[in-house]
Amino acid sequence: MNDTSRTPLALVTGANRGIGRATAEELARRGFDLVLTYRSHAEEAEEVAAAIEALGRRAVTVPLDVARPEDIDRFAGDLRTMLARDFGDAGLDVLVNNAGFGADTRLGETTAQVLDDLYATHVRGAYLLTQALATPVEGETLLEDGASIVNLGTGLTRFVHLGRDAYAAMKAAVGVLTRYWAEQLGPRGIRVNTVAPGPVETHFSGWVGNETVREVFADGTALGRSAVAEDISGVIASLVEPGSAWVTAQRIEASGGYRL
């Protein structure tokens, strides 16, 4: 962000729950206004917006299914008007590509449709949304010079859990895109990094409140406990702060030292 006279603005995809919600609220605490996207559960997104407004920041919620290219085209087309209406024509200073879902995939049991769905959301969706926001339309881009992009990766690209092979492969692709985008967007001062969580107790993981699973992950973690969404959101938020201005093209694993 170059214009320090205005409030910085962040876009978080999949912001209605889990790591996305925690990240949006943490960015609000650090002084950002927010654009929050969600694929479903609009009521949850509105709850997040209300929490952000209670912190004294502004937030708008917008439906977006990143797996649908036509949704991304519509969203990008509407975003400029929305920014002018709700945020005084500000551009985006932060993009967090968080939207996603998990699926159990094993050789002999996995359909082409599941693979296509994982690719459409985690790889193609992140690619097309970033492209729509970071490249010029009529000579201008929605993502400001000096902005920061954070892509959500996974610790599963380093360690193995049976049944997560396809998901991990998609996130490995995201890690490669991070480095390529950092090179391409670097001349504009835009930094691009990946945050790779280990096991996190969220609805995404499917083991919220399961004490047995919590203890298993805690036993395998150097810091001696399982993670919650706020453990990851702080890492994401720190990467967009001025103190990380010389950090780009990096994969930052936030796993508490899981399976060292």
N, C-alpha and C positions, 0 to 999 in steps of 0.2 A: 504493500500500500504506500503510495507516494503522497497523497493528500492527507495530512495529519489533522486538518481542520474539521473533518467529518468523522462520524462514527463508522468503524469498519463493519463490513457486512460479510457473513458467511452463509454458504449453502451446504446443508447436510442432507444426504439422501438416506432414506430409511430411518427417519428421525423420530418415529413414533414410539419406539421401545428400544430396550437393550443398550448397546454401545452407541447407537445413533442418538438416542435420547440423552444419554449421559454426556455425550460430546456436545450436543447443542446447548445443554444447560451449563456446562463448564465454559464454553465460549461466551455465553451470555454473562457469566460471572466475571469474565475477563474483559467485558466491555463491548462485545460484538452484538449487532442486530443479526437476526436469523431469517433465512428462508428454509422452511422445513418441508421435505417431501415425504410422501408415504404412498404405498401401493394399496393398502387396505387399512381398516381400523381408523377411520377418520376421527373418531371420538378420542382416541389416544393422542393423535397429533394435536388436537385442540387442547388437550390437557397439558402437553408440552409447551404449546404457545402461551397458555395461561401462566405456567410456571416461569417462563422467560419474562413475560410482562411483569410478573410480581417482583422480578429482579431489577426492574426499571429499564428493560430493553424492549425493542419491538420485534415482533415475529409474525410471519405469515405462513400459512400451511397451503400446500399445493399437491394434488394427486399426481403421481408419476410412476408408471411402471417402466423401469429402464430396460426391461426385456422386450419392449415394443418400440421399434424405431419410430413409428408414427407418433407415439407419445412423446418421445424425445424431441422430435421436430416441432410438435405443438407447444411443448413446454418452452423450448428455446425461443420460439416465435412470440410467445406471450410474456416471457420473462422481462424483456426490455420495457414493455409497457407497465408491467407490475412494479419494476424497480423505480420508474419515474413517478408512479402514483404513490407508492408506499414508502420510498426511501430517498426521495429527492434526486432521482436520476443517478444514484450511486451505482458503481460497478461492483462486482464481487471481488473480495479480497482473499477469500478462502473457499475452496471446494473440497468437501470430504466425500469421497466415493465409498459409501458404507453399505448401501442397499445390497441385500443378498439373502440367500437361504441355503440350508444344508440338506444333504440327501445321502442316504446310505447306498453305496455302490460297491459291488463285489463282482469279480469275474464270474460269469455264468448266470448272474442274476440282474444285470443292469440293462435297461432298455435304451434305445437310441433317443427316445423322447426325453428321458431324464438327463442324458448327456447334453442334448440340445438346450434344454431349459437352463442347466448350469452355465453353459457357455453364453447363452443369450443374456443372462443377468450379470454374471461376474466379469466377463471379458468384453463381449460386444457392447453391452449396455454402458459399462464404464468408459469404453473407448469412444462411443458415439456421443455420450453426454459431454465428456471432456473436449472432444473435437468441436461440438456445437458451442461451447462456452469460451474456448481458448483461441479459436481461429476467427478471422475477420468476417463480418457480415456488413456490407456497405461501408467498408473501411474501418469499422469499429469492432471491438470484441467485448463480450460481457464480463470476461475475467480481466481485471486490472493488471497493468504492468506492476511487477513487484509482488504479485499474489503468491499464495501457497496452495498446493494441491497435496492432499493426503489420501492415499489409497489404502483400503483395508486388505491386508494379506492374512496369513495364518501361520502359526508355528508348525502346522502340519506339512509345510514344505521342508522342514528340518527333521522332525520326528514323525513316526508312523503310528496311526491308529487304524486298525482294520475297518474297512468300509468307507474310508474317507479319501480314497485315491483320486477319484475324479474331481471332487471339490478342491483337493490340494493342488492338482494339476492346473485347474483354472486360476487358482491364486498364484501359482508359480508364474503363469503367463502375465498376471498383473504386475508381478515384480519386475519382469522384463520390460513391460510397457513403462513402468516408472522410470527406468534408466533412460529409455529412448526419449520419453517426454521431457525429462530433465535436460537432456542435450538440446532438444529442439526449442524448448521454451526458455532456456537459460539466457539467451541474449535479451529477453524482455525482463529479466530479473525474477522470473517465476521459478520457484523451487518446487520439486516434486519428490515425495518420499512415500515409503510404505511402512505402515505399522502392522506388525504381525503378532496378534494375540495368541497366547496359549489357551488352555481350557478356561472358559469364563462362564459363570453361572448366570445365564440369561435364558429367555424363551427360545432364542436361536439354538442354544445347545440342548435344550429339552430336559435338563435335569435340575430345574429350579426347585429348591426345597428338599432335594434328595440328599440326605445326610450321608448315606453310604458312599455315593459317588463323590460327594464333596471330600470325604476323608481319603478316598483313593487318590484323587488328584493332589490333595494336600501332602500326602506321603511322598509323592513323586516330585515335589516342588521344593527348591532350595530354600525359599522363604517360609516354608512350612504351613501354607494355607492355600485354599483355592481362591481364584480371582472373582471379582465382581466388575460390573461395567465401568464403575468409576476408576478402577485401576488402569483401564485403557484410555478413557477419555482424557485424563490428565496428560498422558504421553502425546496424544494427538494434539491437544491444545498447546502443549509446549513447543511442538514443531512449527507452529504458525507464528510464534512470538518472535520479536526482534533478536532475542538471545540465540535463536537457531538460524540466524540469517545466512550462515555459511554452511548449512547442512542441506544437501540435495543429492538425489539419486541413491538414497540409502534405504536399506531394509532394517528397521528398528524392531527387534523382537521384544515384546512385552509379555513375558511368560512367568516372571518370578523365578526364573531358573528351573523351568520344568524339564525333566529328562536331560540333565547335563551329562 
